[in-house]
Amino acid sequence: MFRNMALYPFQLYCRRIDPSRNMARYYMLSIETTLFGEVAVARAWGRIGKRGGEKKEMFATETEAVIHFLELVRKKRRKGYRPARRT
């Protein structure tokens, strides 16, 4: 699905499930290269089982993309998202 430049792939799929609040959300995050060789952080989110939002942000260097990726991971972790296997 995603083509990575990095030696180690930067991909994350996580979920936040809270039955008491009828909450079942997913969040996917990856670093990929575009057809033009640019580096992008790609995100997708929404309710599990439904199509949600998508966003790509371009960066001048892979290092900048990795820093942004890790910031997003920290924010989602604080909000209760936990890594999960994609089904």
PDB file of N, CA, C and O in Angstrom, chain B, residues numbered from 101:
ATOM      1  N   MET B 101       0.819  -1.192   0.000  1.00  0.00           N
ATOM      2  CA  MET B 101       0.000   0.000   0.000  1.00  0.00           C
ATOM      3  C   MET B 101       0.866   1.260   0.000  1.00  0.00           C
ATOM      4  O   MET B 101       0.687   2.126  -0.857  1.00  0.00           O
ATOM      5  N   PHE B 102       1.792   1.377   0.938  1.00  0.00           N
ATOM      6  CA  PHE B 102       2.649   2.548   1.010  1.00  0.00           C
ATOM      7  C   PHE B 102       4.074   2.174   0.642  1.00  0.00           C
ATOM      8  O   PHE B 102       4.546   1.095   0.998  1.00  0.00           O
ATOM      9  N   ARG B 103       4.748   3.041  -0.056  1.00  0.00           N
ATOM     10  CA  ARG B 103       6.143   2.843  -0.411  1.00  0.00           C
ATOM     11  C   ARG B 103       6.987   3.729   0.490  1.00  0.00           C
ATOM     12  O   ARG B 103       6.835   4.950   0.465  1.00  0.00           O
ATOM     13  N   ASN B 104       7.865   3.149   1.276  1.00  0.00           N
ATOM     14  CA  ASN B 104       8.674   3.904   2.229  1.00  0.00           C
ATOM     15  C   ASN B 104      10.093   4.083   1.740  1.00  0.00           C
ATOM     16  O   ASN B 104      10.647   3.211   1.070  1.00  0.00           O
ATOM     17  N   MET B 105      10.682   5.223   2.080  1.00  0.00           N
ATOM     18  CA  MET B 105      12.080   5.485   1.784  1.00  0.00           C
ATOM     19  C   MET B 105      12.968   4.977   2.900  1.00  0.00           C
ATOM     20  O   MET B 105      14.110   4.592   2.647  1.00  0.00           O
ATOM     21  N   ALA B 106      12.481   4.966   4.113  1.00  0.00           N
ATOM     22  CA  ALA B 106      13.279   4.676   5.289  1.00  0.00           C
ATOM     23  C   ALA B 106      13.732   3.223   5.315  1.00  0.00           C
ATOM     24  O   ALA B 106      13.088   2.341   4.748  1.00  0.00           O
ATOM     25  N   LEU B 107      14.849   3.000   5.986  1.00  0.00           N
ATOM     26  CA  LEU B 107      15.353   1.655   6.189  1.00  0.00           C
ATOM     27  C   LEU B 107      14.323   0.852   6.989  1.00  0.00           C
ATOM     28  O   LEU B 107      14.091  -0.323   6.704  1.00  0.00           O
ATOM     29  N   TYR B 108      13.716   1.482   7.980  1.00  0.00           N
ATOM     30  CA  TYR B 108      12.671   0.873   8.784  1.00  0.00           C
ATOM     31  C   TYR B 108      11.364   1.576   8.460  1.00  0.00           C
ATOM     32  O   TYR B 108      11.309   2.805   8.484  1.00  0.00           O
ATOM     33  N   PRO B 109      10.309   0.823   8.156  1.00  0.00           N
ATOM     34  CA  PRO B 109       9.038   1.469   7.786  1.00  0.00           C
ATOM     35  C   PRO B 109       8.396   2.175   8.972  1.00  0.00           C
ATOM     36  O   PRO B 109       8.421   1.669  10.094  1.00  0.00           O
ATOM     37  N   PHE B 110       7.836   3.315   8.722  1.00  0.00           N
ATOM     38  CA  PHE B 110       7.097   4.058   9.718  1.00  0.00           C
ATOM     39  C   PHE B 110       5.624   3.911   9.377  1.00  0.00           C
ATOM     40  O   PHE B 110       5.099   4.634   8.530  1.00  0.00           O
ATOM     41  N   GLN B 111       4.960   2.973  10.038  1.00  0.00           N
ATOM     42  CA  GLN B 111       3.536   2.746   9.849  1.00  0.00           C
ATOM     43  C   GLN B 111       2.925   2.426  11.202  1.00  0.00           C
ATOM     44  O   GLN B 111       3.531   1.736  12.023  1.00  0.00           O
ATOM     45  N   LEU B 112       1.724   2.931  11.426  1.00  0.00           N
ATOM     46  CA  LEU B 112       1.038   2.666  12.681  1.00  0.00           C
ATOM     47  C   LEU B 112      -0.452   2.567  12.423  1.00  0.00           C
ATOM     48  O   LEU B 112      -1.028   3.386  11.707  1.00  0.00           O
ATOM     49  N   TYR B 113      -1.065   1.560  13.011  1.00  0.00           N
ATOM     50  CA  TYR B 113      -2.525   1.432  13.016  1.00  0.00           C
ATOM     51  C   TYR B 113      -2.919   1.314  14.476  1.00  0.00           C
ATOM     52  O   TYR B 113      -2.433   0.425  15.174  1.00  0.00           O
ATOM     53  N   CYS B 114      -3.787   2.191  14.948  1.00  0.00           N
ATOM     54  CA  CYS B 114      -4.211   2.115  16.339  1.00  0.00           C
ATOM     55  C   CYS B 114      -5.705   2.346  16.451  1.00  0.00           C
ATOM     56  O   CYS B 114      -6.363   2.821  15.526  1.00  0.00           O
ATOM     57  N   ARG B 115      -6.218   1.988  17.632  1.00  0.00           N
ATOM     58  CA  ARG B 115      -7.654   2.073  17.883  1.00  0.00           C
ATOM     59  C   ARG B 115      -7.910   2.706  19.239  1.00  0.00           C
ATOM     60  O   ARG B 115      -7.062   2.704  20.132  1.00  0.00           O
ATOM     61  N   ARG B 116      -9.102   3.242  19.352  1.00  0.00           N
ATOM     62  CA  ARG B 116      -9.602   3.738  20.629  1.00  0.00           C
ATOM     63  C   ARG B 116     -11.032   3.244  20.743  1.00  0.00           C
ATOM     64  O   ARG B 116     -11.919   3.681  20.010  1.00  0.00           O
ATOM     65  N   ILE B 117     -11.241   2.325  21.676  1.00  0.00           N
ATOM     66  CA  ILE B 117     -12.564   1.716  21.841  1.00  0.00           C
ATOM     67  C   ILE B 117     -13.035   1.936  23.270  1.00  0.00           C
ATOM     68  O   ILE B 117     -12.330   1.614  24.227  1.00  0.00           O
ATOM     69  N   ASP B 118     -14.228   2.484  23.401  1.00  0.00           N
ATOM     70  CA  ASP B 118     -14.852   2.706  24.702  1.00  0.00           C
ATOM     71  C   ASP B 118     -16.346   2.413  24.555  1.00  0.00           C
ATOM     72  O   ASP B 118     -17.111   3.291  24.156  1.00  0.00           O
ATOM     73  N   PRO B 119     -16.769   1.182  24.876  1.00  0.00           N
ATOM     74  CA  PRO B 119     -18.180   0.805  24.710  1.00  0.00           C
ATOM     75  C   PRO B 119     -19.145   1.691  25.501  1.00  0.00           C
ATOM     76  O   PRO B 119     -20.270   1.924  25.059  1.00  0.00           O
ATOM     77  N   SER B 120     -18.719   2.183  26.658  1.00  0.00           N
ATOM     78  CA  SER B 120     -19.609   3.014  27.471  1.00  0.00           C
ATOM     79  C   SER B 120     -19.955   4.326  26.777  1.00  0.00           C
ATOM     80  O   SER B 120     -20.982   4.934  27.078  1.00  0.00           O
ATOM     81  N   ARG B 121     -19.099   4.771  25.844  1.00  0.00           N
ATOM     82  CA  ARG B 121     -19.333   6.005  25.095  1.00  0.00           C
ATOM     83  C   ARG B 121     -19.706   5.723  23.641  1.00  0.00           C
ATOM     84  O   ARG B 121     -19.791   6.644  22.829  1.00  0.00           O
ATOM     85  N   ASN B 122     -19.932   4.427  23.310  1.00  0.00           N
ATOM     86  CA  ASN B 122     -20.217   4.013  21.937  1.00  0.00           C
ATOM     87  C   ASN B 122     -19.124   4.512  20.982  1.00  0.00           C
ATOM     88  O   ASN B 122     -19.407   4.973  19.876  1.00  0.00           O
ATOM     89  N   MET B 123     -17.879   4.407  21.435  1.00  0.00           N
ATOM     90  CA  MET B 123     -16.741   4.889  20.662  1.00  0.00           C
ATOM     91  C   MET B 123     -15.925   3.713  20.135  1.00  0.00           C
ATOM     92  O   MET B 123     -15.523   2.832  20.895  1.00  0.00           O
ATOM     93  N   ALA B 124     -15.689   3.709  18.838  1.00  0.00           N
ATOM     94  CA  ALA B 124     -14.843   2.703  18.191  1.00  0.00           C
ATOM     95  C   ALA B 124     -14.149   3.386  17.022  1.00  0.00           C
ATOM     96  O   ALA B 124     -14.668   3.405  15.906  1.00  0.00           O
ATOM     97  N   ARG B 125     -12.989   3.937  17.281  1.00  0.00           N
ATOM     98  CA  ARG B 125     -12.267   4.730  16.279  1.00  0.00           C
ATOM     99  C   ARG B 125     -10.942   4.082  15.896  1.00  0.00           C
ATOM    100  O   ARG B 125     -10.347   3.329  16.668  1.00  0.00           O
ATOM    101  N   TYR B 126     -10.498   4.397  14.684  1.00  0.00           N
ATOM    102  CA  TYR B 126      -9.179   3.960  14.233  1.00  0.00           C
ATOM    103  C   TYR B 126      -8.377   5.175  13.768  1.00  0.00           C
ATOM    104  O   TYR B 126      -8.925   6.236  13.470  1.00  0.00           O
ATOM    105  N   TYR B 127      -7.060   4.978  13.718  1.00  0.00           N
ATOM    106  CA  TYR B 127      -6.160   6.027  13.249  1.00  0.00           C
ATOM    107  C   TYR B 127      -4.980   5.330  12.593  1.00  0.00           C
ATOM    108  O   TYR B 127      -4.298   4.530  13.235  1.00  0.00           O
ATOM    109  N   MET B 128      -4.730   5.625  11.321  1.00  0.00           N
ATOM    110  CA  MET B 128      -3.599   5.048  10.603  1.00  0.00           C
ATOM    111  C   MET B 128      -2.638   6.173  10.236  1.00  0.00           C
ATOM    112  O   MET B 128      -3.046   7.281   9.888  1.00  0.00           O
ATOM    113  N   LEU B 129      -1.378   5.858  10.322  1.00  0.00           N
ATOM    114  CA  LEU B 129      -0.342   6.861  10.094  1.00  0.00           C
ATOM    115  C   LEU B 129       0.837   6.183   9.411  1.00  0.00           C
ATOM    116  O   LEU B 129       1.230   5.082   9.796  1.00  0.00           O
ATOM    117  N   SER B 130       1.404   6.835   8.396  1.00  0.00           N
ATOM    118  CA  SER B 130       2.580   6.275   7.725  1.00  0.00           C
ATOM    119  C   SER B 130       3.394   7.387   7.076  1.00  0.00           C
ATOM    120  O   SER B 130       2.914   8.498   6.852  1.00  0.00           O
ATOM    121  N   ILE B 131       4.636   7.044   6.788  1.00  0.00           N
ATOM    122  CA  ILE B 131       5.500   7.928   6.003  1.00  0.00           C
ATOM    123  C   ILE B 131       5.669   7.249   4.654  1.00  0.00           C
ATOM    124  O   ILE B 131       5.989   6.062   4.582  1.00  0.00           O
ATOM    125  N   GLU B 132       5.455   8.001   3.592  1.00  0.00           N
ATOM    126  CA  GLU B 132       5.541   7.437   2.245  1.00  0.00           C
ATOM    127  C   GLU B 132       6.209   8.434   1.308  1.00  0.00           C
ATOM    128  O   GLU B 132       6.363   9.614   1.626  1.00  0.00           O
ATOM    129  N   THR B 133       6.598   7.929   0.155  1.00  0.00           N
ATOM    130  CA  THR B 133       7.126   8.812  -0.882  1.00  0.00           C
ATOM    131  C   THR B 133       6.056   8.975  -1.953  1.00  0.00           C
ATOM    132  O   THR B 133       5.297   8.050  -2.242  1.00  0.00           O
ATOM    133  N   THR B 134       6.010  10.158  -2.530  1.00  0.00           N
ATOM    134  CA  THR B 134       5.063  10.414  -3.606  1.00  0.00           C
ATOM    135  C   THR B 134       5.679   9.967  -4.927  1.00  0.00           C
ATOM    136  O   THR B 134       6.842   9.564  -4.973  1.00  0.00           O
ATOM    137  N   LEU B 135       4.914  10.037  -5.974  1.00  0.00           N
ATOM    138  CA  LEU B 135       5.427   9.684  -7.300  1.00  0.00           C
ATOM    139  C   LEU B 135       6.555  10.617  -7.733  1.00  0.00           C
ATOM    140  O   LEU B 135       7.358  10.272  -8.600  1.00  0.00           O
ATOM    141  N   PHE B 136       6.607  11.796  -7.124  1.00  0.00           N
ATOM    142  CA  PHE B 136       7.628  12.779  -7.480  1.00  0.00           C
ATOM    143  C   PHE B 136       8.814  12.765  -6.528  1.00  0.00           C
ATOM    144  O   PHE B 136       9.668  13.649  -6.586  1.00  0.00           O
ATOM    145  N   GLY B 137       8.873  11.757  -5.645  1.00  0.00           N
ATOM    146  CA  GLY B 137      10.006  11.612  -4.747  1.00  0.00           C
ATOM    147  C   GLY B 137       9.938  12.462  -3.491  1.00  0.00           C
ATOM    148  O   GLY B 137      10.910  12.524  -2.737  1.00  0.00           O
ATOM    149  N   GLU B 138       8.806  13.122  -3.250  1.00  0.00           N
ATOM    150  CA  GLU B 138       8.655  13.904  -2.030  1.00  0.00           C
ATOM    151  C   GLU B 138       8.343  12.970  -0.859  1.00  0.00           C
ATOM    152  O   GLU B 138       7.919  11.831  -1.054  1.00  0.00           O
ATOM    153  N   VAL B 139       8.560  13.470   0.356  1.00  0.00           N
ATOM    154  CA  VAL B 139       8.263  12.686   1.554  1.00  0.00           C
ATOM    155  C   VAL B 139       6.968  13.213   2.158  1.00  0.00           C
ATOM    156  O   VAL B 139       6.802  14.419   2.341  1.00  0.00           O
ATOM    157  N   ALA B 140       6.052  12.295   2.467  1.00  0.00           N
ATOM    158  CA  ALA B 140       4.753  12.700   3.005  1.00  0.00           C
ATOM    159  C   ALA B 140       4.395  11.880   4.237  1.00  0.00           C
ATOM    160  O   ALA B 140       4.734  10.701   4.339  1.00  0.00           O
ATOM    161  N   VAL B 141       3.705  12.527   5.170  1.00  0.00           N
ATOM    162  CA  VAL B 141       3.087  11.814   6.289  1.00  0.00           C
ATOM    163  C   VAL B 141       1.620  11.669   5.906  1.00  0.00           C
ATOM    164  O   VAL B 141       0.914  12.659   5.713  1.00  0.00           O
ATOM    165  N   ALA B 142       1.172  10.423   5.799  1.00  0.00           N
ATOM    166  CA  ALA B 142      -0.202  10.130   5.406  1.00  0.00           C
ATOM    167  C   ALA B 142      -0.986   9.678   6.632  1.00  0.00           C
ATOM    168  O   ALA B 142      -0.505   8.878   7.435  1.00  0.00           O
ATOM    169  N   ARG B 143      -2.213  10.209   6.763  1.00  0.00           N
ATOM    170  CA  ARG B 143      -3.073   9.857   7.884  1.00  0.00           C
ATOM    171  C   ARG B 143      -4.448   9.460   7.376  1.00  0.00           C
ATOM    172  O   ARG B 143      -4.922   9.964   6.358  1.00  0.00           O
ATOM    173  N   ALA B 144      -5.075   8.552   8.102  1.00  0.00           N
ATOM    174  CA  ALA B 144      -6.474   8.188   7.836  1.00  0.00           C
ATOM    175  C   ALA B 144      -7.104   7.904   9.194  1.00  0.00           C
ATOM    176  O   ALA B 144      -6.464   7.326  10.072  1.00  0.00           O
ATOM    177  N   TRP B 145      -8.351   8.309   9.362  1.00  0.00           N
ATOM    178  CA  TRP B 145      -9.015   8.148  10.654  1.00  0.00           C
ATOM    179  C   TRP B 145     -10.514   8.026  10.466  1.00  0.00           C
ATOM    180  O   TRP B 145     -11.060   8.382   9.422  1.00  0.00           O
ATOM    181  N   GLY B 146     -11.161   7.520  11.487  1.00  0.00           N
ATOM    182  CA  GLY B 146     -12.616   7.429  11.439  1.00  0.00           C
ATOM    183  C   GLY B 146     -13.160   6.373  12.371  1.00  0.00           C
ATOM    184  O   GLY B 146     -12.439   5.831  13.208  1.00  0.00           O
ATOM    185  N   ARG B 147     -14.440   6.084  12.220  1.00  0.00           N
ATOM    186  CA  ARG B 147     -15.092   5.047  13.010  1.00  0.00           C
ATOM    187  C   ARG B 147     -14.740   3.699  12.389  1.00  0.00           C
ATOM    188  O   ARG B 147     -14.746   3.552  11.167  1.00  0.00           O
ATOM    189  N   ILE B 148     -14.434   2.721  13.231  1.00  0.00           N
ATOM    190  CA  ILE B 148     -14.081   1.392  12.745  1.00  0.00           C
ATOM    191  C   ILE B 148     -15.231   0.852  11.891  1.00  0.00           C
ATOM    192  O   ILE B 148     -16.391   0.878  12.303  1.00  0.00           O
ATOM    193  N   GLY B 149     -14.890   0.366  10.703  1.00  0.00           N
ATOM    194  CA  GLY B 149     -15.887  -0.164   9.782  1.00  0.00           C
ATOM    195  C   GLY B 149     -16.447   0.858   8.815  1.00  0.00           C
ATOM    196  O   GLY B 149     -17.236   0.511   7.936  1.00  0.00           O
ATOM    197  N   LYS B 150     -16.054   2.112   8.964  1.00  0.00           N
ATOM    198  CA  LYS B 150     -16.537   3.187   8.083  1.00  0.00           C
ATOM    199  C   LYS B 150     -15.346   3.899   7.450  1.00  0.00           C
ATOM    200  O   LYS B 150     -14.231   3.867   7.970  1.00  0.00           O
ATOM    201  N   ARG B 151     -15.607   4.531   6.336  1.00  0.00           N
ATOM    202  CA  ARG B 151     -14.583   5.350   5.706  1.00  0.00           C
ATOM    203  C   ARG B 151     -14.557   6.691   6.427  1.00  0.00           C
ATOM    204  O   ARG B 151     -15.601   7.286   6.695  1.00  0.00           O
ATOM    205  N   GLY B 152     -13.367   7.152   6.732  1.00  0.00           N
ATOM    206  CA  GLY B 152     -13.228   8.411   7.466  1.00  0.00           C
ATOM    207  C   GLY B 152     -12.453   9.442   6.676  1.00  0.00           C
ATOM    208  O   GLY B 152     -12.520   9.478   5.447  1.00  0.00           O
ATOM    209  N   GLY B 153     -11.733  10.264   7.371  1.00  0.00           N
ATOM    210  CA  GLY B 153     -10.949  11.313   6.744  1.00  0.00           C
ATOM    211  C   GLY B 153      -9.565  10.848   6.351  1.00  0.00           C
ATOM    212  O   GLY B 153      -9.067   9.837   6.847  1.00  0.00           O
ATOM    213  N   GLU B 154      -8.954  11.594   5.456  1.00  0.00           N
ATOM    214  CA  GLU B 154      -7.588  11.323   5.009  1.00  0.00           C
ATOM    215  C   GLU B 154      -6.856  12.645   4.830  1.00  0.00           C
ATOM    216  O   GLU B 154      -7.454  13.663   4.483  1.00  0.00           O
ATOM    217  N   LYS B 155      -5.563  12.608   5.072  1.00  0.00           N
ATOM    218  CA  LYS B 155      -4.755  13.818   4.909  1.00  0.00           C
ATOM    219  C   LYS B 155      -3.315  13.420   4.632  1.00  0.00           C
ATOM    220  O   LYS B 155      -2.812  12.450   5.198  1.00  0.00           O
ATOM    221  N   LYS B 156      -2.650  14.175   3.754  1.00  0.00           N
ATOM    222  CA  LYS B 156      -1.224  13.994   3.488  1.00  0.00           C
ATOM    223  C   LYS B 156      -0.533  15.330   3.672  1.00  0.00           C
ATOM    224  O   LYS B 156      -1.008  16.360   3.195  1.00  0.00           O
ATOM    225  N   GLU B 157       0.595  15.304   4.371  1.00  0.00           N
ATOM    226  CA  GLU B 157       1.389  16.513   4.564  1.00  0.00           C
ATOM    227  C   GLU B 157       2.773  16.260   3.993  1.00  0.00           C
ATOM    228  O   GLU B 157       3.401  15.247   4.301  1.00  0.00           O
ATOM    229  N   MET B 158       3.248  17.171   3.167  1.00  0.00           N
ATOM    230  CA  MET B 158       4.549  17.030   2.507  1.00  0.00           C
ATOM    231  C   MET B 158       5.649  17.684   3.340  1.00  0.00           C
ATOM    232  O   MET B 158       5.428  18.694   4.008  1.00  0.00           O
ATOM    233  N   PHE B 159       6.851  17.077   3.284  1.00  0.00           N
ATOM    234  CA  PHE B 159       8.000  17.594   4.018  1.00  0.00           C
ATOM    235  C   PHE B 159       9.225  17.622   3.117  1.00  0.00           C
ATOM    236  O   PHE B 159       9.358  16.819   2.194  1.00  0.00           O
ATOM    237  N   ALA B 160      10.113  18.561   3.406  1.00  0.00           N
ATOM    238  CA  ALA B 160      11.324  18.724   2.600  1.00  0.00           C
ATOM    239  C   ALA B 160      12.299  17.566   2.814  1.00  0.00           C
ATOM    240  O   ALA B 160      13.007  17.168   1.889  1.00  0.00           O
ATOM    241  N   THR B 161      12.335  17.025   4.041  1.00  0.00           N
ATOM    242  CA  THR B 161      13.260  15.924   4.331  1.00  0.00           C
ATOM    243  C   THR B 161      12.538  14.811   5.071  1.00  0.00           C
ATOM    244  O   THR B 161      11.492  15.021   5.684  1.00  0.00           O
ATOM    245  N   GLU B 162      13.118  13.633   5.001  1.00  0.00           N
ATOM    246  CA  GLU B 162      12.554  12.500   5.724  1.00  0.00           C
ATOM    247  C   GLU B 162      12.648  12.722   7.232  1.00  0.00           C
ATOM    248  O   GLU B 162      11.769  12.288   7.976  1.00  0.00           O
ATOM    249  N   THR B 163      13.692  13.387   7.683  1.00  0.00           N
ATOM    250  CA  THR B 163      13.857  13.675   9.108  1.00  0.00           C
ATOM    251  C   THR B 163      12.699  14.514   9.629  1.00  0.00           C
ATOM    252  O   THR B 163      12.163  14.234  10.701  1.00  0.00           O
ATOM    253  N   GLU B 164      12.311  15.535   8.885  1.00  0.00           N
ATOM    254  CA  GLU B 164      11.168  16.366   9.290  1.00  0.00           C
ATOM    255  C   GLU B 164       9.885  15.539   9.351  1.00  0.00           C
ATOM    256  O   GLU B 164       9.068  15.715  10.256  1.00  0.00           O
ATOM    257  N   ALA B 165       9.714  14.645   8.394  1.00  0.00           N
ATOM    258  CA  ALA B 165       8.526  13.791   8.363  1.00  0.00           C
ATOM    259  C   ALA B 165       8.502  12.864   9.571  1.00  0.00           C
ATOM    260  O   ALA B 165       7.449  12.666  10.177  1.00  0.00           O
ATOM    261  N   VAL B 166       9.644  12.295   9.927  1.00  0.00           N
ATOM    262  CA  VAL B 166       9.724  11.390  11.075  1.00  0.00           C
ATOM    263  C   VAL B 166       9.401  12.137  12.366  1.00  0.00           C
ATOM    264  O   VAL B 166       8.682  11.613  13.217  1.00  0.00           O
ATOM    265  N   ILE B 167       9.920  13.345  12.520  1.00  0.00           N
ATOM    266  CA  ILE B 167       9.629  14.150  13.714  1.00  0.00           C
ATOM    267  C   ILE B 167       8.133  14.412  13.821  1.00  0.00           C
ATOM    268  O   ILE B 167       7.554  14.283  14.900  1.00  0.00           O
ATOM    269  N   HIS B 168       7.509  14.779  12.714  1.00  0.00           N
ATOM    270  CA  HIS B 168       6.064  15.036  12.711  1.00  0.00           C
ATOM    271  C   HIS B 168       5.280  13.758  13.024  1.00  0.00           C
ATOM    272  O   HIS B 168       4.333  13.786  13.810  1.00  0.00           O
ATOM    273  N   PHE B 169       5.672  12.649  12.412  1.00  0.00           N
ATOM    274  CA  PHE B 169       5.050  11.345  12.654  1.00  0.00           C
ATOM    275  C   PHE B 169       5.062  11.029  14.146  1.00  0.00           C
ATOM    276  O   PHE B 169       4.032  10.660  14.710  1.00  0.00           O
ATOM    277  N   LEU B 170       6.218  11.171  14.785  1.00  0.00           N
ATOM    278  CA  LEU B 170       6.349  10.844  16.204  1.00  0.00           C
ATOM    279  C   LEU B 170       5.536  11.787  17.091  1.00  0.00           C
ATOM    280  O   LEU B 170       5.010  11.361  18.120  1.00  0.00           O
ATOM    281  N   GLU B 171       5.425  13.059  16.707  1.00  0.00           N
ATOM    282  CA  GLU B 171       4.578  14.002  17.452  1.00  0.00           C
ATOM    283  C   GLU B 171       3.118  13.560  17.399  1.00  0.00           C
ATOM    284  O   GLU B 171       2.422  13.587  18.414  1.00  0.00           O
ATOM    285  N   LEU B 172       2.656  13.154  16.220  1.00  0.00           N
ATOM    286  CA  LEU B 172       1.279  12.688  16.074  1.00  0.00           C
ATOM    287  C   LEU B 172       1.032  11.425  16.894  1.00  0.00           C
ATOM    288  O   LEU B 172      -0.026  11.278  17.505  1.00  0.00           O
ATOM    289  N   VAL B 173       2.004  10.514  16.909  1.00  0.00           N
ATOM    290  CA  VAL B 173       1.876   9.289  17.698  1.00  0.00           C
ATOM    291  C   VAL B 173       1.725   9.633  19.178  1.00  0.00           C
ATOM    292  O   VAL B 173       0.868   9.071  19.860  1.00  0.00           O
ATOM    293  N   ARG B 174       2.542  10.542  19.674  1.00  0.00           N
ATOM    294  CA  ARG B 174       2.459  10.948  21.089  1.00  0.00           C
ATOM    295  C   ARG B 174       1.090  11.541  21.414  1.00  0.00           C
ATOM    296  O   ARG B 174       0.508  11.226  22.451  1.00  0.00           O
ATOM    297  N   LYS B 175       0.575  12.399  20.531  1.00  0.00           N
ATOM    298  CA  LYS B 175      -0.741  13.017  20.759  1.00  0.00           C
ATOM    299  C   LYS B 175      -1.841  11.970  20.812  1.00  0.00           C
ATOM    300  O   LYS B 175      -2.704  12.018  21.689  1.00  0.00           O
ATOM    301  N   LYS B 176      -1.818  11.033  19.889  1.00  0.00           N
ATOM    302  CA  LYS B 176      -2.858   9.998  19.856  1.00  0.00           C
ATOM    303  C   LYS B 176      -2.744   9.079  21.072  1.00  0.00           C
ATOM    304  O   LYS B 176      -3.761   8.656  21.623  1.00  0.00           O
ATOM    305  N   ARG B 177      -1.547   8.774  21.485  1.00  0.00           N
ATOM    306  CA  ARG B 177      -1.345   7.928  22.670  1.00  0.00           C
ATOM    307  C   ARG B 177      -1.958   8.595  23.907  1.00  0.00           C
ATOM    308  O   ARG B 177      -2.610   7.933  24.716  1.00  0.00           O
ATOM    309  N   ARG B 178      -1.746   9.903  24.048  1.00  0.00           N
ATOM    310  CA  ARG B 178      -2.317  10.646  25.177  1.00  0.00           C
ATOM    311  C   ARG B 178      -3.842  10.643  25.148  1.00  0.00           C
ATOM    312  O   ARG B 178      -4.485  10.711  26.196  1.00  0.00           O
ATOM    313  N   LYS B 179      -4.423  10.564  23.950  1.00  0.00           N
ATOM    314  CA  LYS B 179      -5.888  10.557  23.825  1.00  0.00           C
ATOM    315  C   LYS B 179      -6.488   9.166  24.018  1.00  0.00           C
ATOM    316  O   LYS B 179      -7.707   9.005  23.976  1.00  0.00           O
ATOM    317  N   GLY B 180      -5.636   8.163  24.229  1.00  0.00           N
ATOM    318  CA  GLY B 180      -6.144   6.822  24.500  1.00  0.00           C
ATOM    319  C   GLY B 180      -6.056   5.840  23.354  1.00  0.00           C
ATOM    320  O   GLY B 180      -6.513   4.706  23.500  1.00  0.00           O
ATOM    321  N   TYR B 181      -5.491   6.217  22.222  1.00  0.00           N
ATOM    322  CA  TYR B 181      -5.328   5.286  21.105  1.00  0.00           C
ATOM    323  C   TYR B 181      -4.201   4.316  21.438  1.00  0.00           C
ATOM    324  O   TYR B 181      -3.176   4.701  22.002  1.00  0.00           O
ATOM    325  N   ARG B 182      -4.411   3.044  21.077  1.00  0.00           N
ATOM    326  CA  ARG B 182      -3.419   2.006  21.331  1.00  0.00           C
ATOM    327  C   ARG B 182      -3.156   1.228  20.047  1.00  0.00           C
ATOM    328  O   ARG B 182      -4.078   0.982  19.269  1.00  0.00           O
ATOM    329  N   PRO B 183      -1.888   0.835  19.818  1.00  0.00           N
ATOM    330  CA  PRO B 183      -1.575   0.060  18.616  1.00  0.00           C
ATOM    331  C   PRO B 183      -2.392  -1.226  18.558  1.00  0.00           C
ATOM    332  O   PRO B 183      -2.648  -1.864  19.579  1.00  0.00           O
ATOM    333  N   ALA B 184      -2.795  -1.591  17.348  1.00  0.00           N
ATOM    334  CA  ALA B 184      -3.593  -2.801  17.136  1.00  0.00           C
ATOM    335  C   ALA B 184      -3.270  -3.384  15.785  1.00  0.00           C
ATOM    336  O   ALA B 184      -2.735  -2.709  14.907  1.00  0.00           O
ATOM    337  N   ARG B 185      -3.603  -4.645  15.633  1.00  0.00           N
ATOM    338  CA  ARG B 185      -3.477  -5.271  14.318  1.00  0.00           C
ATOM    339  C   ARG B 185      -4.668  -4.876  13.485  1.00  0.00           C
ATOM    340  O   ARG B 185      -5.794  -4.802  13.977  1.00  0.00           O
ATOM    341  N   ARG B 186      -4.415  -4.628  12.241  1.00  0.00           N
ATOM    342  CA  ARG B 186      -5.483  -4.247  11.329  1.00  0.00           C
ATOM    343  C   ARG B 186      -6.264  -5.475  10.905  1.00  0.00           C
ATOM    344  O   ARG B 186      -5.680  -6.492  10.531  1.00  0.00           O
ATOM    345  N   THR B 187      -7.585  -5.380  10.964  1.00  0.00           N
ATOM    346  CA  THR B 187      -8.416  -6.528  10.579  1.00  0.00           C
ATOM    347  C   THR B 187      -9.125  -6.274   9.286  1.00  0.00           C
ATOM    348  O   THR B 187      -9.869  -7.132   8.811  1.00  0.00           O
TER     349      THR B 187
END
